Each structure stands twice: as structure tokens, then as C-alpha cells.
């Protein structure tokens, strides 16, 4: 009997038991609501589109954009001009973590910092994720500022910050410390609102129903990478795929999934009448951490059995 083979088989089994398994991703959708404090955040399964929780967070004034860091969910409230902090399970941490005084168009997180595009003030502001103000005019607007004109969608890649200017139809490139690299990296866009970056690929909503692809250096790759059957309201990137919030007519809203090459994956993922949806956020599922103690117990028992068997086989007749 090959005792060494048994030993290595047991070690391999223990290693396989310790490999984490990833759960299903979730889609969070902000709903502005139709009255006082009727705003809410709903949650869906990103694979099946099944509704998990219609009101994960409820009684909000007017939630717009969403951002996540670990198990913390940040909610930009356009009616109050605030950014609230919650857990991804819906528990309130600080509903008014940051008070802006202006309409927060989009929020984005990089490390311990939270970046906010404020279209009314034509500026990008910067805070810590604990709510401390770092620079309220990180990128200011106006002719002597960073060239911002109704900034909306923002995306971060490394130490670079890309800003969509709805008023000018441009995308500007800056550093996360506020220095201007190219205020008109991309121009000629029609009513752009949102942006997403994957590697050196830059995706932007362009016109009513298109998603255009550029490189992060500003080169046009495909002006109509995705043509949706409806108006594209928001976009999220997760797992290498693009998720689009699409309005079809006045009642139906769908969430569609595509590859970054523009091929449909799941169209639609979610299809139902939503209550004034404003934005979506796709969060990868949590890793299921196995019980390491039980795994190592099994390994030790196996080693003990192997050692006992070896002693038995060596026992003289």
C-alpha cells in the first residue's frame, strides 16, 4: 500500500475544501418614488432577475446614485442633497453622512475616498468614506476651473478620474488629486450621462439609446457598441459585463446585460414596471468561506488513520 499517495490525497482534499465559493451577484436599484419619503432601494438576483427585496432601504426622500465599498452601501439623495451610509443588507449606518447643499449627480468610491459630481455647482468634490470633507472644489467649474459643464457620470481607473460633462458633450480626464490632464479627452457626444471603465476600455452612454466605446486615451473604437431598444438611463460594469437600465415607453423598464464586446448575455435580466428608477449598481456575490476548523479536523483524522495503518502494516507477524 502506498502511504505517501494516501497522505497527498488527503492534503489535496483539504485544499479543495478551503477554496471559497462565490455566491450570486446582486443588482441594487434606486427608485426616486412618487411622493414624500416614498423613495427606496430594491434588490434583485443578477443572474435570474428574481426580486430579492422590493424595499431593502425604504422611506427615502429621493435616492439617485449608488456606490459600494465592501459591505457598505452609499446612497446619493437628490431631494435632500445628502449622501447616506447603509450596509448592503439595508441597515442604516448614517442616513446623512454628508450634506452637500447641491444635487449629487453621481458618486464613485476609490479606496477610502468618495468622489461626488455636483452638476448644479459644476464641480467634483471629494470626501472620505467616513464623511470627512477633503476638498469641496477638487475640480471646480467655470472658465478658470477644470472645464466642467453640468458634470454627471464619473469613473475612476487607478489615479485617473474621468468626468462626463452633459452640458458640453465631453469627457474630461483628471487625476484623483484634482489636476487636469485633458478637459476634452472626448468630445462630440450627445447628451452623455454615464460612464464605465474596464481596463483600457471606456464606455459612455451617447444619445438616446446608444453605448459608445472609446479607449481611455480618447480614441473612438465603436460609436454604437450597444443599441438598446429604449432609452439608456444608467450603466454598471460587473464581472466583465455591462448592465444597462433601459426605459421602454412610459411604463416598462428593463435591466439588460451585455458583454463588453456588445453581445447580449441576458436581455432582459429584469423586466417589470419600476417606480421611477434612477440608477443601478451590481455587486458581486459574497464569497462563502468554508469552516476551516472542520476541514482540518478531517485532515488530522485522516492522517491519524494513515499513521495507524502504517504501524499496523509494519507490525511483525
C-alpha positions in Angstrom: 0.0 0.0 0.0 1.3 3.5 -0.9 1.1 5.5 2.3 2.6 8.6 0.5 -0.2 8.6 -2.0 -2.8 8.5 0.7 -1.2 11.4 2.5 -1.1 13.6 -0.5 -4.7 12.7 -1.4 -5.8 13.9 2.0 -3.9 17.2 1.7 -5.4 17.8 -1.8 -8.9 17.1 -0.4 -8.4 19.6 2.4 -7.2 22.2 0.0 -10.2 21.8 -2.2 -12.5 22.2 0.9 -10.8 25.5 1.6 -11.5 27.0 -1.8 -14.1 29.7 -1.3 -17.3 29.6 -3.4 -18.7 32.8 -4.7 -22.4 33.5 -4.2 -24.8 35.1 -6.7 -24.3 38.8 -7.6 -27.0 41.3 -6.6 -28.4 44.3 -8.5 -29.4 47.3 -6.4 -31.8 49.8 -8.0 -32.7 53.2 -6.6 -36.3 54.4 -7.1 -37.0 58.1 -6.7 -40.6 57.5 -5.7 -43.8 59.3 -6.3 -44.3 61.3 -3.1 -42.9 62.3 0.2 -40.4 59.7 1.5 -41.5 57.1 -1.0 -38.0 56.5 -2.4 -36.5 53.1 -1.9 -33.7 50.8 -2.9 -34.7 47.4 -4.3 -32.5 44.3 -4.7 -32.5 41.6 -7.4 -30.6 38.5 -8.3 -28.2 39.5 -11.1 -28.4 36.0 -12.7 -32.1 35.2 -12.7 -33.5 38.7 -12.2 -35.6 37.4 -9.3 -36.7 40.1 -6.9 -34.9 39.6 -3.5 -36.2 42.6 -1.6 -38.5 45.3 -3.1 -37.6 47.7 -0.3 -34.2 46.9 1.1 -34.0 50.5 2.1 -37.2 52.5 2.3 -38.7 55.8 3.2 -36.1 57.8 1.3 -36.7 61.3 0.1 -35.3 60.9 -3.4 -32.5 58.4 -3.9 -30.4 58.8 -7.1 -27.0 57.2 -7.4 -25.4 54.3 -5.5 -21.9 53.2 -4.7 -20.5 50.3 -2.7 -17.4 49.6 -0.7 -17.2 46.2 0.8 -20.4 45.7 2.8 -21.2 49.4 2.9 -23.7 51.0 0.5 -23.7 54.8 -0.1 -26.9 56.4 -1.4 -26.9 59.9 -3.0 -30.2 61.6 -2.3 -31.1 64.3 -4.8 -34.0 65.7 -2.9 -32.1 66.3 0.3 -28.7 67.0 -1.2 -27.2 64.3 1.0 -25.2 61.1 0.9 -26.3 58.3 3.3 -24.4 55.3 4.5 -26.0 51.9 4.9 -25.0 48.2 5.0 -25.6 46.1 1.9 -28.2 44.3 4.0 -30.2 47.5 4.3 -29.3 48.7 7.9 -28.9 52.4 8.3 -25.4 53.5 9.5 -25.7 57.2 8.9 -28.5 58.4 6.6 -27.0 61.9 6.4 -23.3 61.1 6.4 -22.6 64.0 4.0 -24.7 67.1 3.5 -23.8 68.8 0.2 -26.3 71.6 -0.3 -26.4 70.7 -4.0 -27.8 68.0 -6.1 -25.4 65.0 -6.1 -25.5 63.6 -9.7 -23.1 60.6 -9.3 -20.9 59.2 -6.6 -17.8 57.0 -7.0 -15.5 55.3 -4.5 -11.8 54.7 -4.7 -10.1 53.3 -1.6 -11.1 55.4 1.4 -12.3 58.4 -0.7 -15.7 59.2 -2.1 -16.0 61.5 -5.2 -19.2 63.4 -6.0 -20.2 65.1 -9.2 -22.4 68.1 -8.4 -24.0 69.2 -11.7 -25.7 72.3 -10.2 -22.4 73.6 -8.8 -20.3 72.5 -11.9 -17.8 70.8 -9.6 -16.4 67.5 -8.4 -16.0 67.2 -4.6 -14.0 64.7 -2.5 -14.8 63.2 0.9 -13.6 60.3 2.9 -15.9 57.3 3.2 -16.3 58.3 6.9 -17.9 61.6 5.7 -14.9 64.0 6.3 -14.6 66.7 3.7 -11.3 66.6 1.8 -11.9 69.2 -1.0 -15.3 70.6 -1.8 -13.8 72.0 -5.1 -11.5 69.2 -6.1 -12.3 70.0 -9.7 -14.1 73.4 -10.0 -16.3 74.5 -12.8 -16.2 77.7 -14.8 -13.7 79.1 -17.4 -10.9 79.2 -14.8 -11.7 75.8 -13.4 -11.4 72.3 -14.8 -13.7 73.0 -17.7 -16.7 71.3 -16.2 -20.2 71.9 -17.6 -23.0 70.0 -15.8 -20.8 67.1 -14.7 -22.7 63.9 -14.3 -21.2 60.4 -14.7 -17.7 59.8 -13.2 -15.4 56.8 -13.3 -12.1 56.1 -11.7 -9.2 54.0 -13.1 -6.1 53.9 -10.9 -5.3 57.5 -10.1 -7.3 58.9 -13.1 -10.7 60.4 -12.8 -13.0 60.6 -15.9 -15.9 63.0 -15.8 -18.8 63.2 -18.2 -20.0 66.8 -19.0 -23.6 66.7 -20.1 -23.7 70.4 -21.0 -20.6 70.2 -23.3 -21.0 66.7 -24.6 -17.4 65.9 -23.5 -15.4 63.6 -21.2 -12.6 65.1 -19.3 -9.6 63.3 -17.7 -8.2 64.4 -14.3 -6.1 62.9 -11.5 -7.8 61.9 -8.3 -6.0 64.7 -6.7 -7.7 67.2 -9.0 -5.1 68.0 -11.6 -6.4 68.5 -15.2 -4.9 66.1 -17.7 -7.2 66.7 -20.7 -10.5 68.6 -20.1 -11.8 67.5 -23.6 -10.4 64.0 -23.9 -13.5 63.0 -25.8 -15.9 65.5 -27.5 -18.9 65.4 -29.8 -21.1 63.3 -27.5 -24.9 63.7 -27.5 -26.4 64.1 -24.0 -24.0 61.7 -22.3 -24.9 60.7 -18.8 -23.0 57.7 -17.6 -19.6 56.1 -18.0 -17.8 52.9 -17.1 -14.2 51.7 -17.5 -12.8 48.2 -17.9 -9.0 48.1 -18.4 -8.2 50.4 -21.3 -11.9 50.4 -22.5 -14.1 53.3 -21.8 -17.9 53.1 -22.3 -20.3 56.0 -22.3 -24.0 56.4 -22.9 -24.4 58.5 -26.0 -27.6 59.8 -27.5 -30.9 58.3 -26.5 -30.2 54.6 -26.8 -26.5 54.0 -27.6 -23.4 53.0 -25.7 -20.2 54.1 -27.4 -16.8 52.6 -26.8 -13.5 54.5 -26.6 -10.1 53.8 -25.3 -9.1 55.5 -22.1 -6.7 57.6 -24.2 -9.8 59.0 -26.1 -9.7 57.0 -29.3 -13.1 56.0 -30.7 -13.5 52.3 -31.1 -17.2 51.8 -31.8 -19.8 54.7 -31.8 -22.7 52.2 -31.4 -21.3 49.2 -29.5 -24.7 48.7 -28.0 -28.0 49.9 -29.4 -30.8 49.3 -26.8 -34.5 49.1 -27.6 -35.2 52.1 -25.4 -33.5 55.0 -23.6 -30.4 54.1 -21.6 -30.7 55.8 -18.2 -27.8 54.2 -16.3 -25.0 51.7 -16.7 -23.0 49.5 -14.4 -20.0 47.2 -15.0 -19.6 43.9 -13.1 -17.9 40.6 -13.8 -16.7 41.8 -17.2 -20.2 42.6 -18.4 -22.2 45.8 -18.8 -25.7 46.1 -17.2 -27.9 48.8 -18.7 -31.0 50.4 -17.1 -33.3 50.9 -20.1 -36.6 52.7 -20.3 -39.1 51.3 -22.8 -42.0 53.6 -23.3 -43.5 55.2 -20.2 -44.2 52.1 -18.1 -41.7 49.4 -18.7 -38.2 49.4 -17.5 -35.7 46.6 -18.2 -32.2 45.8 -17.0 -30.2 44.3 -19.8 -26.8 42.5 -19.7 -24.2 42.6 -22.4 -20.5 41.6 -22.8 -18.0 44.5 -23.2 -17.9 43.5 -26.9 -21.6 44.4 -27.2 -23.1 40.9 -27.4 -26.3 40.3 -25.4 -26.0 38.0 -22.5 -29.3 38.3 -20.7 -31.8 40.7 -22.3 -33.6 41.4 -20.1 -32.3 40.4 -16.7 -35.1 42.3 -15.0 -38.3 43.4 -16.8 -41.1 45.0 -14.8 -42.7 48.3 -14.0 -40.3 50.0 -11.7 -41.1 53.1 -9.6 -39.1 55.9 -11.2 -35.7 54.1 -11.3 -32.7 56.4 -11.3 -29.6 54.2 -11.2 -28.4 50.6 -10.7 -25.4 49.0 -9.0 -24.2 45.4 -9.5 -22.4 43.9 -6.6 -20.6 40.6 -6.8 -21.9 37.9 -4.5 -20.1 37.3 -1.2 -17.5 34.5 -1.0 -18.8 31.6 1.0 -16.0 31.0 3.5 -15.8 27.3 4.4 -15.4 26.1 8.0 -11.6 25.7 8.1 -11.7 24.1 11.6 -13.9 21.1 10.4 -11.7 20.7 7.3 -8.5 20.5 9.3 -10.2 18.1 11.7 -11.0 15.8 8.8 -7.4 16.1 7.6 -6.0 15.3 11.1 -8.3 12.3 11.4 -7.2 11.1 8.0 -3.5 11.5 8.9 -4.1 9.6 12.2 -5.7 6.8 10.3 -2.9 6.7 7.8 -0.3 6.6 10.6 -2.2 3.8 12.4 -2.5 1.8 9.2 1.2 2.2 8.5 2.1 1.0 12.0 -0.2 -2.0 11.6 1.3 -2.9 8.2 4.8 -2.7 9.8 3.9 -4.9 12.8 5.8 -8.1 12.7 3.8 -11.3 12.2 
